[in-house]
Amino acid sequence: MNSIHVKKNDMVVVLSGEHKGKVGKVLVAMPERGRVVIEGVNLMSKSLRKSQDNPKGGIITKEFPIYAAKVMLQEKFETRKKKRGAITTDKV
């Protein structure tokens, strides 16, 4: 799996999982692993060790990767949504 359908700076919508429906920008694409990091999605807390840069240590919140198959480009999602809406209103 060396290619994925999204790239860095694309706007995407999460299709499934805990963050379903959230919209964000792709920060990092990892085609070799089939994952993407999306701004504001899949936030987790991570502990930092004490170091010279951070003498007290601490806890930070950062984005972690999710599977690329769970996201869709926002513009494709919007067109799909419009088509489905038009179909359902024609039948009723």
C-alpha positions, 0 to 999 in steps of 0.5 A: 500500500504505497499510495493513498487518496489524500495528501498533506493540506487536503481538507477531509471528513472522518467517515467512521469511528469515534470521530465520525463527522469531524472535518480537518486538514491533513497534517501528515500523510504516511502512505507506507503505513496507510495512515494520516494525521488530521488536525483536531482529530484523534487527540491523545495525552502524552507524557513528557520526560524531564529534560533540559528543554523541559525541566519539569516534564509534563503532559501534552495533547497531540494528534495521533494517526488514523487509517486513511480508509476512514477519511474522504476528501471534503469536496467529494463528501459534499457532492455525495451528500447533495446527490443523496439529498436530491434522490431522497427528495425526488422519491417523496 
